[in-house]
Structure formats: C-alpha cells, structure tokens
Amino acid sequence: MDRDLLDINGLSKSFQKNSVIISHAGVDQSFSVYQHALVSYFSRNSLVWKINNKPFPHRLTFPLKFVSYEDKLCFGPQISPTEITKIAFLHVFNINVTSADDYRANVRHNVSDWFAKLNSKSDVQWIIVINTNRAKDRKTKNSIVEKIKSDFAKYPNRLFDLPDTSDQAAFVTVVQGIQQFLFQHLTLVMEIWDKSLKNQYERKKQHTWEPFAYFSSMTEYARLYWSFGAIEYAMSIFDDLEKLLHEFVLRSGEPESPKWLAQLLNTKIDDRPTLISGGFSVQRISKSEAHYLGMRNYLLCQQIIMSIHLYQQKMKSNDAAPSLRSDCAVGIMQRALITIEAVKEFNNLMNNKRDIPLTCCWTWWTVSESLSICQLLCDVSHLNVAPVILSRLHLARFDALFVLAKQLKLNPEDSETLGKWLLSIKPISLESKVLSSAIKSNEQMCTEMEKVHDVCVGSLNHANRHRFVWNITYKLFNYLRSSNSKCPLQKLSINRQMLKTLPIQASTAQMLKSLCSELLESDSTTDEMLTLIFFIVQCENGKDEKIVENLMEKMRKRAEIDGKLVDLQSISLAEIDLFNVQIDNFEAVQTTDSILEIRALIDSKIGFSLENAKIELIFSGATTSSIAQQANLSVLSLQHEKKENICRLVSEFKLKSQQSAQPIDENGPLSLKIALNAQNLAPGNNQLEFRTDISKIGCFVLEKCTISTESFKFATCDVLARRPPALYCISTPHSVTVINDSQHFYAGVMQNLEIEVEARCDIPRETLLTVEPSSPNFQFLNESFVWANNLQITLQPFDSMEKRRLHVKVWLKIDSTICESAAVQKRSILVKWMDRRYNLSLQFVPVMVINSKTSMLTTDILLEVELNRAAGPNITTVIESASLTTDPLHADSKFSESLTATPLSQFPIEGDLLSIANLIWKLPTKGSLVKHRLHLDYTVKQQDPPLKYTFDDIVELTVPDVQFEICTQVLSQQPGAQLCRATSPCHFVISIRFLKEMSCSLLVVLDADDRMWTLVERTKMVTIKDSGLGQLALTIIPVVAGYLPFPNVSIYECQLVSEAVIPGNDILFFNRSAGKQIRVLSPNNSDNNNFGKQDVVRGSNRIKKTIEKLFD
Amino acid sequence: MLGVVGFFIYAKENSRLFDSVNPRYAQQLLEIEMFTFCSLDIVDEKSTKASEMFLGQLYNDQKWRSFGYITNTGVRMILVLDATSAASLKDQEIRLIFKRFHGHYCNTISNPFYEIGTPMQSKWLDEGINDLYSISE
C-alpha cells in the first residue's frame, strides 16, 4: 500500500472478515431469494449471545455466506481449532415440490442422502426449509408438509415451512431458527477453541512448545470475534496476548525458563516487517515471521486496523463521543510505543545483538508510519494527552538511529548487508531510501540524525521533558564530534528553565562541559552564559579551577560592559542561599564615638574562594525597611526620637500614615553601613569581625548583608541572628575643658594651659586630639620647642569615665588691639577630638600696654612708644631689639622703598613689673596717616626654655609739618614768691615762636581740668611780630596743692567776621614743655607787702629773661 | 543475577541527597547518572497523577531500567537495574526495596544533627545498599 494513497477507508478495507458459512442443498433457485434477505438481516442486526445462560458483553453480527453443500464443510474427527472457521455453521436443505407425490418421487431420496451424510458427523447443525409456493392449493401444501414432517418426526424444530414469500411470520420463524442454530454452533466452536488454547498455554513450560503456533491460534481467535463485530473483545484478546508475550520475555531469566525462547532468537528476520507497505494486507502471519519482531509487528497491524474499525463503528452510532477521533489517534500511538519498547526490551534481555540494526530500522519507519496513520485522523500535536506519547515515539526514533549509527561504526561490514536488506523488499518506501543513503554515507547519517534530533527536541520540550533534551543533545554532540562533524551550537537552547531541570551533581557538570565546550570557550557574557558557567561551578562545588577562573573573567567583562556589578543571585539557579550569614549577639546600645563590634559567620556555598571581597552589613534607620517589616513578622516597629534620645515601639498602623516615598540614601543619616574590605572567603564557614565607629544617632535595624568583589555582588536579607539585629545609637559627648582658667592668662608670653579630657565611654583605640586657634595670633609650642599654628596630640585608649590632663603651652601674640589697654580680653582656641569640636574660651591680659605719641621738634618728629608693665606675675621682659619702618604701600610716590626710623633708645631694655619703658624713634618721613610697622623682639628673663617673642603690628601715624613752637610756664603773681599756692592767682605765660619769621595773629585757647585749675582767662589773641616771636600771659588759679600738669594749649588762626574774631584752622605746634608739672603749695594767709607798681616792672623783666633762657 | 546498578535519592529541588552506584558499574558512572536524571522527568510527570508512592518502571533504554518512588514530601528515590540482566525483580520485590529504603531515609532524617536538604551519610542507608548489592551478586 502506498503512503500517498493511504486513507482510513483503505485501511479499514484491508481487514477481511471471516464469513459465517451456511451450506445449502436442494432446489437453489427458490432459496436464493431468501439468501439475500438473511444476509442483510444478520449483518445489520446485533444479536445477543448467551453463554452458560449469561449474555455475552458484546452484541454480535454474522457475516453470512451461502455455499453449496460439501462434505468437507462438516465437522470431522480430527478437526483443529484453526480449521473450525472453515466449517459451515449451518446446513440448509431446501425442498420445493408441487405435491406430496412429487416429493416422494423426486426429492425424498436426496434428502435422505443429505441427512445420512450429516448424521454421520458429530455436532452438525442442520435445518430443512419446506417451500410450498409451487403447490396449487392449500390442501396440497398441507399434504406436502405433513409428509415431510412424518419423515423427520424426530426433529420437528428443524423443519420450517415457507408457504409463500409474502408470509412474514413464516420468514421470521425461519430467521429465529437459523439464529438459534448459529449460536449453538458458535458456542460449540468457541468451547473447543478455548479448550485447545488452554491446553496449549499449559504446555508453555515444555521445551518443545511452539510459541508461534499459540500466537497464530490466538490471533485467529481474536479475528473471529472481530469478524462477528465484537471489536472491543477482540482488542482485549490482542492486548492480553501482547502482555503475555511481554511476560515471557521478562521471565526469560528465571531458572525454570523453557528453551523455546531461543527459537525466537534463532529465527532470522528475512522479511521486512512493515505496517503500510503490505503489512495491513496480511491476513494471517506467515511462518517466516515467527520471530519476536514479526509477531509484534503483526499485532500492531491488527491493533491499528481494529482501532480504525472501532472508530468507524462508533462514528455510526448516535452516542459517539466528541473526542472519538483524537482518542483513536492516541490509542494508535500508544500501541505503537508499547510495541517498540517491547521489542527493545526483548533484544536487551535476550542479548540479541544480531538483530539490533534491523530492529533500529524497523523502529525508524514504524514511528513514521504510525504517525502518518494518526495524521489521517487528526493533528496529534495539538492533543493534550499526546505530547508525552509523541515525545516518547520520537525519542525511540532518535535512539534507534543513534544505536544504528554506533553499530555501523563498530561493524562497518554490516552496512552493505543492511543496505541490501532494505532495498530487497518492494515497494521501496521513503524510509528505506533515507536509511539506505544514511547507511552509505556518514555525512548523510549526521544530517539525518540532526533532523531527528530537532523533531525529538521539539516534542520533548512540548512534553516538558527537558532532561531528555539534554540527554539526546549530549548524545548527538558526542556522535558528531566523534565523526569530526561540526556541532550545531545554535541547537543548544540553554536557558534558566532548562538548566533548572538538571540535578546539581558532578555528572551534570561533566555533561554540560562536554556538551557546551565550544560555548564555554567563547567570549560571550550573556546572562545565559553566566548562568550556565555558574551552574557548572555549583554542580562541581568549585573544584574545577579553570571553570571558576572562566566565570570570574566573564563576570569582570560583563561588569565593565554594563558599568555595574553582576548580581550573583540573578545567575544562580540553586534555590539554596549562596551565602548563609549569621551574626552573634552584639551590644545593641551604642554611644556615638564608640566602637561597635559584630562577629559574623558566613557560610559560603558557592564552592570557590573569593579574594579581595567586600562584606557590608547595612543597617537602616527608616521605619519602612526593617527586616521585620519586610517579612511581616511583627506589627510593631522601632522608632527613634532624636530630641529625647529614646527609642520606642510604634504600631505599624500609625507608621503607615508617616511613610515617605523618598528612597533611602545609604550614606545618609538613616543608614549605617559597616564594611570589611579585602577579605578572603573560603568555601564553608568563615569567621568575620566587623568593627566601626559609631558616628550617627538613631535606631537602626540590620536590613541586609552584601558581599561583593570587583565583578559581582550578592545581597541577602535573610541574616540569622538570635536576637533582633537592632542597634540603638545614642549621643554621649565626651568632655574637654580647661581646668586652670579661673585666672586670666597673659598675652605676649608663654602660658601653660591645662586641658582636661574626659571620656564618657570606652575608647579602645588611639585617638588624635588637635588644638588650633579659634581666634587669630595663637601659637602652640610643640615637642620640638618650636612655635606652630596648631598642635596634635595622640591620646592613648581611654576607659569609661576616665579623665586625663593635658598641658598645652600656648602663646597669644600681642598686637596693637590687645596692647591698647590693660583690660581683660577674651580669646578662644578650638580643640578637635573624636570628630567633635570644642571651643574653649580664655581670658587674656596683655603682658605690656603699648601707648605711643609723637613729639614735634623744630626739624624732626619724634615717636615715643611707652611700654607699661601691668600687674601680674613677676615676669621681666627684655626688649632685645625694636624697629620701625614705613609700609611701602602707603609711602609717598617719591619713596618706593620702606624707610627705617632712627632709634634713639639703647637696647636691651628690661621691663620689670609696674615699670615703664620708653622707645623713641626719629621718624623718617612726614605726612598724614603714614603707616609704620613696629617690630619688637623680646624675651622673658630667666625663662626655661628660653623663648623668643615678637610684636609686629602696623601703627598708623600722622606726621605733620610743624611751623610753630611754644613754651609755657606758670608764675606766681605774688611779689617775691617763687612757688605758686593753691587758690592764689598765677600767670600762665605762653611764648610762641614762628619758624618762618613772619607776622601773624593767633588765637590762644586754654583748657584744663576744673578739679586742678580755674581758668580766669581762657582766650586771648596774640600777634606774632616780624621777628617771629610772640608772648602772652593768662591768669589761672590752682585749685589744689600738689604737682599739677600744665593746662592744655590750643592755637587757632584768627578770622575776622564783621567785628568779631572767631577761631579759624587749628595750628600744629611743638610744645617744649609738654608733660611738665608744677608744684603748687597749699594756701597761705600772709599779706603781700610789696604788691604795687615796682612789682609789675620786676615781673616783666623776669619773664623776658625766662624766654631768653628757653630759646638759648 | 539481578543486576542492581544503583540507588539515588533526590530532594524536591533537584538536589541529590544520596547516591550509590554498584562498584561493578563504576566505569559507566556518567551514563548511569545521565540515565538517572532523565528518569527524573518521568518522576515529575507521574508524581502529579500517582495514587501511591511507588511509581513503577520509569524509563529503560538498551542498558538500564529505572524504577521510581516518591514520598509525601516530594523526595524521589530511583532504583536503576541492568536492562540486560536475565533475572528480573518482581513488582512486589521492588516495592519492598523502596519501602525499606524509605524507612532508612526516615531514620536518617531523624538524626537531630542532620540538616534537611544536605547530602546524607548514615549507616542505615549504607547497610541497605550493601544488602541490595548482595542480592545483586
């Protein structure tokens, strides 16, 4: 049968039913009318057959066939079960006469002869049909019937009268009679056959037993039921036979196993077993197919045709199931699969290596042919129940081709023999051509194997048999590599779903490395590639260093390309955690600046060592990111109040309203990160110790642990801890104070500053304390006895509440601001310790007060600097040197360089307590607001170690051009008195000299302290003569006795406004008597006797002499 | 000769808890293990509709045959036999083997120091394997 012409009807017709033979004798012409009616009736109507008074479970139909009587159609003494089907079920003699006499003369002897022959046989069913339609009247008909009945008086139930063709009741009687006798014969036949089969089966343990004979008898037995319409019953017989054959094979290893099994091996497979190419047309299995493969192939053929018959039978009924077509297709595939696997098992158990190539070829085309038949019914790929069966069929086909290829590789001489065998059977099928070409050429074999592999993989994936996909792909690649063929790497659909099906074991890694050797050597860094390599590493537990190195390299490349680390969890397939992190109990309450220690145990399950790894414990202070929150373990959360520095448990319901959508910054105040860098993690348990300084305040819960290298990272929130891993960081600042600040310090000399440092908690490490100026001009003496701008002190570890005193030598440099007066001024220094800043305020008094004033001479201007020593410790300062220079930036354009003033004092100058030292310079230049830099170098006497101090500051001086010179004197107005007395009038004589020898008018104004002087005259005008001299006297009265300073003198230009004289511009002058004092005696009540005109003349003369003396 | 090739126990997550291969078949270890994990496909397929723990014969090829057993907690046991062996174990005998090993498995996980999911090493399993291989010989 050609495949192209294959259809369901053609397959159905390939089965030829066994006919129910009914022999007929007598007048045939008259009975032929009834033959057609009987055939139609018994083929269409299903009849109930009773065995032992029980109905047979299936209704039967009888395919009747009428033949002429022959002796061989009767039972004989040596009848065999297989020959029973050739015997007539019923013998009919038809009598058709016109009268009783005609019967006696022409027919009676024939009937007697027929009956005599039947009677000589045993168990023969017969009937006599009396056809009286030729009789002319009823009387004649009755006489004929009466005559025949009298001849067969012993068998009244076997005589049937058919008076006329229109008599329906008579015909029904005949039909019922025939049915009865048919069932009687069927019962007898089946009893004999069952008994024979039973006897045959009981002899199966004998070595002389013929399995083929039993198989043939059983198949004919089933076909008989099949012919009678009991298709399901026949199917069950075939299935039982199938199981029986399989059981024989399974028990072939038992000690009592009979030897007849060897006959199955000894029978050669000469004929090519097939389904389509002539297989279905075979009615009975031939002796040449008496091998296991032939018998199983025959069974499969019959089962397939029977399935189609059953399908057609049910389709005609009214209660056909909607899935009838698909059920039939699935049934065919199942039977094909069972047959193929049974043949394979037979070859395995019987060690039948000779027939393996032939069996493989048979498997190849049996799968193709059975699937082709199923396609006639429906598309099996869409069936829900079919994927598994379909995948197994394709797997069997692949295995068959694979085994065939291996067998031919081992025994190349079998190729020619097998090729001839394939082509010897006509017609040549498509499968034969393909196999022939594959056998001849190795390349063609590889090509066909790839095709079969692709189909098989598709079906296996559809059936979710991914492990089988790995297996056959592994086999294919091994074969291709052994054949020096190129492996189709694109067929390796490696993905997470496929890899997940593989067990984590060393053999899996070995298989994958062999299968994907080219891929592993490629430069691909896709997720699938990383997943594959990491899976291999996990299967081997990191034992293959080369593959581990490959994995690390690819992850580095991937990290470089993506710009971020590879997430190890994303490429891991194992459901176990790659790292198990467990932390021991730690001190939950920590203070700022303390050191937190956490011991952790990390169990590495990745199988290889990690070098230069970074491990981080990330604590989160956000209320929504705690582990308890994420795991839904508690309805309470921890919250920290910063102001009150307390922690409290808060309901989650309350927190929901406070949740913020802002992401948590890991470096912000709501996060605490503890890291260990450059760690080596070995496979298994690793003990780690985390240490960090607490620098944040808040309540933190351990959120996750991250492990990262330069190429990948891993994060887990599943951290084991016996107690909730919560950390409460509170603030307890340490104390830094100055303990000797009850008295003020002296600026300008070294002072010993005692700083007390108190640690409020344990500080188990060395810390650095830095002292630096908060106000300018501070200098600190370091260990090298050199003044520095700041001081760094290394402190040893502290115990809790431990105090320690530090001695810091500090020098506050004096400047014009602090030396302006002896008042106490505040300065501060900054102490930095433990990331905190302490601003220490100190009180300073300058060691010397510096005042300056300028004195104007005729041609020079003098600067007098007065250094006053304030009260304090007995410190003797020694002015080693002093210099006064002009600032070049502020000099006149005429002088581009700084000018140095000429010192008039001799150095060194010592300054004791409460002493005054005067430094005098001759200023080098004149001008208004000229900046001068005053620099003093001084030391402290008897100070150990001897230190040098400096004063350096800008002094802004106004050096005007003075044109007048005055000299003042206080004279008593009493005659003859040399001294002034309190409350007595005195002359305040002012002599003025104009340096340019010009005449002018000036206005002189006096000013004095009212407690010392009473000014009788305050203002007076004086005229300078052409000689440049002028003189005037003003009356003043001393108020108190003692040394009184002279009144202050101011001179202004005279401006005439109408008739009044008002002061004009202020005139600068040099006062030679500046700073002088006059002794005033206490009041005296004696009268002056010489007061009068002579006294006035004498006084005037005395004044002139005095002026002359002054200007000498 | 029964031809017992090996016995394997797999956890639900495809991790292997116990494996033992008859020393007589040591040279074919890779083939046996690949055959075994192919059988896991059949176990996954049958376990969803199995009415009892014993899953029957799973898979056979030219060399090996496998039988499966699944516990209530999803632990799979696979017995691998030599397909070319003349003798054959009856269905009931295989059931007894699995039942016995199920008891050994329960004894093993009852050890308080055994961590669930890790490879098993216990005297019960070793003794069971020795008995199984002695039957094979």
Contacts between the chains, C-beta under 8 A, distances in Angstrom:
chain1	res1	chain2	res2	distance
A	250	B	88	5.2
A	251	B	88	6.9
A	252	B	86	6.5
A	253	B	85	6.6
A	253	B	86	2.9
A	253	B	87	4.1
A	253	B	88	5.8
A	254	B	87	7.1
A	254	B	88	8.0
A	341	B	60	7.3
A	344	B	60	7.6
A	344	B	61	7.8
A	344	B	62	7.0
A	345	B	60	6.6
A	345	B	83	7.2
A	347	B	62	7.8
A	348	B	60	7.7
A	348	B	62	5.8
A	348	B	63	7.6
A	348	B	83	4.5
A	348	B	84	5.2
A	349	B	83	7.3
A	349	B	84	6.8
A	349	B	85	7.7
A	349	B	86	6.8
A	349	B	88	7.8
A	351	B	84	6.2
A	388	B	45	6.6
A	399	B	61	6.6
A	399	B	62	7.7
A	403	B	62	6.5
A	463	B	45	7.9
A	464	B	41	7.6
A	464	B	44	7.5
A	464	B	45	7.4
A	465	B	41	4.4
A	465	B	45	7.5
A	466	B	41	7.1
A	467	B	37	5.3
A	467	B	38	5.0
A	467	B	40	5.9
A	467	B	41	4.5
A	468	B	38	5.4
A	468	B	41	5.7
A	471	B	34	5.7
A	471	B	35	7.9
A	471	B	38	5.0
A	474	B	34	7.0
A	500	B	14	7.3
A	501	B	14	7.1
A	501	B	40	7.6
A	501	B	41	7.3
A	502	B	14	6.9
A	502	B	37	6.5
A	503	B	10	6.1
A	503	B	14	4.7
A	503	B	15	6.9
A	503	B	16	5.4
A	503	B	37	5.0
A	503	B	40	6.7
A	504	B	14	6.5
A	504	B	15	5.2
A	504	B	16	6.8
A	505	B	16	4.9
A	505	B	19	7.3
A	505	B	33	6.7
A	505	B	37	7.9
A	507	B	29	6.9
A	507	B	30	5.4
A	507	B	33	3.6
A	507	B	34	6.5
A	507	B	37	7.9
A	508	B	33	7.7
A	508	B	37	7.0
A	510	B	30	6.0
A	511	B	30	7.1
A	511	B	34	6.1
A	574	B	13	7.7
A	574	B	15	7.5
A	575	B	13	4.8
A	576	B	13	7.7
A	576	B	15	7.5
A	576	B	117	7.0
